[in-house]
Amino acid sequence: MSQTDAPWLEQKRVVIIVNPGSHNTLKRKRRQQLDAWLRAEGWTVEWADTTAPGEATSIASRAATGGAPLVLVCGGDGTLNEAINGLAGSESAVGIIPAGTVNLWARELGIKRRKPLVALKQAITGERRRVDLGRAGQRYFLSMASYGIDAAVTAEVSHRLKGIVGAAAYAIASFREALRFRSNEFTLDMDGEQLQVRVLMVIASNTREYAGITQITPEAIVDDGLLDVRVFEGHGRVNIALHALRVLFRLHRRSKKVHFRRVRRLAMRGETAMPLQVDGDFRPESAAEVVCVPRALWVVVPRGFTSPMFSPPQDH
């Protein structure tokens, strides 16, 4: 892809969505630096601060409807998720200026946090690529949808604590939840194959990074039309602890209590609904079905970026 294939280089127009409440968000001085650099290079810049949950979706949707070729998100995984729910199916591309607690997508692309000007330049000079999205119910996700204890932990994390201690807030919530979470019996339908197990966690991933410390689905390919599903079975705190250690040391793929499939569709049936988190944010409404939506989103990656997470160039 040549530089002229990136339409924002012709229009020099960008919309930047900022979540002021994100951990490590842009400070005023840094924002002024980015704005001055863009305008000196001849760019038209629209800054849009979010003021309430879900607002990034409507901002991104308006940007796409208005023909903005490039939308940059300065926030965490949750803000990025909101933005892609406004951009899915459009011709606008999304890039990232990392902020937030972890920011898995930035890690996947090797974009450094705390260097916003570098991230901005990487986006401006970057390449467009089509990627798949997952959809849990009506909610799109770029990285993952996760059911069970993982989602229960996410529900317990205090946003105030996240803002103070960052990712350590999850460790605190994980300890509390491990003492009380219990599995339930579920029948999983994965592209027509039935699996009946007591489920501690089900993760349907489109990408590889998990929690910024390990990879649960290191085989995932973001543009193959499939989701990588891992099912962790077991009962209570002992199994939870063992699974946590396996994941931390990347030994879970060898366990007989961890099942793996690559699927287009995952459906779940049980007597109770499992808690659900999507791209790191707890969803108050669960969803009984997850599907892959192929090539649903344009993303911006640094020019020349290579990763086994993407299919070879001839397959795009």
N, C-alpha and C positions, 0 to 999 in steps of 0.2 A: 504494500500500500504506500503510495507516495503522499507527500504532505498535502497536495491539492485534493486528495481523496477525503480529507477531513474538512467538512463544510464550514466549520467555525473559523478556519484559517482564511477563508474567502470573505466571510461576513464579519469576522472579528467581533463576535457578539457572544456574551456569556451571562448566564444567570447563576448566582452563587447563593445557595441556601445555607444559612448558618443557624445552628441550634445554640443559643447563648447559654443554655443550661448544661451543655455537655461538659464532661470532665476534660480538662486541657483545651477548652475552646479558644477561638481567636480573641486576643485582647485588642483593645482599640488601636494601639500603636502598630501592632502587626497587621491589622486589617488595613490601616492607612497605607502601610508599606505595599501590600498587595495591590490595592486600588491604584496607587500612584504608578506602580510598574506597568499595570495593564493599560492605563490611560496614556502613558508615555509611549507605549507600543501601538497606540491607535485603536484600542478596544473600547467597545461600548459595554459597560458593566451594570448589571442590576443586582443589588444586594437585597436579599429577602431573609429577614430574621423570623424564626418561628416563635410563636407566643403560646401555643397550646399543643397538646398531643394531636397528631394527625394532620397538622397544618402543612407539613412538608409535602404531603400527598397532593393537596390542592394547589400549592405553589408550583410543584413540578408539572402537574397536569396543565395548568395555565401556560407554563413555559412551552410545553410541547404543542399545545393548541396554537400558540402564538408563533410557532415555527422556530423557536430557539434551537440552534444546532447543538449547543453544549450546555449542560447543567452540572455544576460542581456542588458537591455536598461537603460542608464542613461540620462534621458531627460524628457520632458513633454509629455502630451497626444499626441501631434502632432508627436513627434519622435517615440513614441510607435506605433502610427497608421502606420507610414511608415514601421516600422519593421514587423508588422503583415502582411502587404501586400506582404512582401517577404517570410514569413514563412507559410502562409495559405496553408493547405493541406500537409504539410511536417511532418516529425517525430521529428523535433527540437522543444524544448519547450522554451517559452519566459518567462523571469522574469524581475523584475523592481527594479532599484535603483532610488528612486524618485528624480526628479529635476523638472524644469519647473514652470509654473505659478500656476497650481492647482494640476494636476495629479490625476484624478478621479479614475483610476484603483488602484493606491496605497491606496487611501482612502477606496475603496471597500474591500481591503484585510487587512486593518489595519496596513499597513506598514508605519512607521513614516518617514517623511521628516527630513532632517538635521542629520540623523543618518545612513550614507551610509554603514558603516561597519556592523551594525546590519542588514540592509536590505540585504547586500551581504550574510551574514551567514544564514539568513532566506531562501534565494534562494538556496544556496548550500545544505542545509539540508532539503529542502522543498519537496513537493509532486507534481506529475504531475496530471493534470486533463484536460479532454476534455471539451471545451466550444464551443458554437455557435459563428458565426460571422454574422453580417449583411453585406449586399452589396448594395450600392447605385450606380446604373449603374455598372461600373467595379471596384468601389472602396470599399474595405472591411472596416468595422469598428467594433471595439470591444464594445464601449459604446453606441454611438448614431449617427443617422443622423437627422438633424433638418432643417426644411424649414421655410422661412418667416422672421419675425422680428429678431428672434434669430440669424439667419445666416447673416442678414443685419448688425447687431451689430458687429458680428465677423469680417465681411469684413472691418469695419471702425476702428478696433482696431489697433493702431500703434505698430509694433513690438518693436520699440525703447522704447515706453512708457511702454510696458509690461515688458521689461527688467529692467526698473527703479522702477515702482510702483507695478508690479505684477498684481493681480486680480483687483485692483482699476481701471486699464485701461478700463475694461469692463463696469464699472459703468459710466465712463465719456462718452463712446461711446453709452451706452444705453440711456442716457438722450438726446443726440443729435438725435438719431434715432427715439425715441418715438415722437418727435415733427413733424416728416415728413413722417413716414411710414404709408401706407394705404393698406388695405386688397384687395384681388381680389377673384372673384368667381371661385371655383374649384369643379370638380367632382372627388371624391375619390372612388376608387375601392379597398375594403379591403376583400380579399378572396371571391370576387364575390358580396359582399354587396355594394350597391351604396349609397354615401352620398354627397349631393350637398350643399355647404356652402361657405360663405365668410370667407376666411382663413387668420388669423393673424399668426398662427404658427402651424406646424405639426411636432411632434417629434416621431421618431421610435427608441425605446430604447431596448438595449440588457441587460443593467445594471440599477442601481438605482440612483446613485449620479448625481447631476446636479449642475454645477458651484461651487461645494465645499461648498454650503450653504443650499441646500434643496434637495428634491427628487420629480421629476415630475412623475416618474413611480416606486413607491415603491413596486409594486407587481412583478417587472421583475425577471425572473429566467434565468440565463445565459446559461443553458444547456437544455432547454425544447423544442427547435426547433421552437420557436415563438418569434416575436418581439412585444413589448408593445407599442401601438400607442395611442397618445393623440392629439386631434385636438382642437385648440383654435379658436373659431369663433368670429367675431366682425368687427368693421369698423376702427376707428381711435384711437386717443390718450386716450380718456376716457376708451375705452375697453382695451387698452394696459395697462393702469395704474391699472385697476381693476384686470386683469389677473395676473399682476406682484405681486400685494398684495396677491391674492389667493395662488399663487405658494409659495411665501415667507413664508406664515403662514400655508401652506399645507392644504388649504381649496378648492383647485381647483377640487378635485374629487366630490364635492357636487354640482358644478355649472352645470346648464343646457346648458351653452354655451361651455362646455368642453366635448368632446366625447371620449370614450375609447373603444378600441378593441384590442384583441390579434390575430395576423395574421401571416401567412407565407409570404404573398405578399401584398404590398401596391402600387397602381398605381394612378397617378394624371393627370388630364386633365384640362387645362385652356388656356385662350387666351395668357397669358404670363407665362414665366418660373419663378418659385419662387427661390430666392437665397437659397443656400444650404451650410451648414457646416457639416463636418464629424469629429467626435472626437475632436471638438473644433477648427478645422482649416477650414477657408472658402475655398470652392471649386469654381474655376472660371467657371467650366462647371456644370450646374445643371443636375439632372437625374430625369426622370419621373417615375422611378420604384425602389422600395426597396424590397429586399427579405431577408429571413433568410437562412443561409447556416449552417445546423446542424453539430456540432462536427467537425468544420473545423480547430481548433487550439488547440495545447497543451499549457497550461499555468502552471506556477509554483506558488503554494500557500504555505504559511508557514505551516510546519508540524502540523497536528491536527486542521487546520483551519476549523471552522464551520460558516455557514451563511445561512439564508433563501434564499439568492440569488442563491444557488446551490441546485439541487435536492438531496434528501436523497441518501446516499451511494449505497443502493441496486438498485437505478435507473440508476447509471452511466453505 
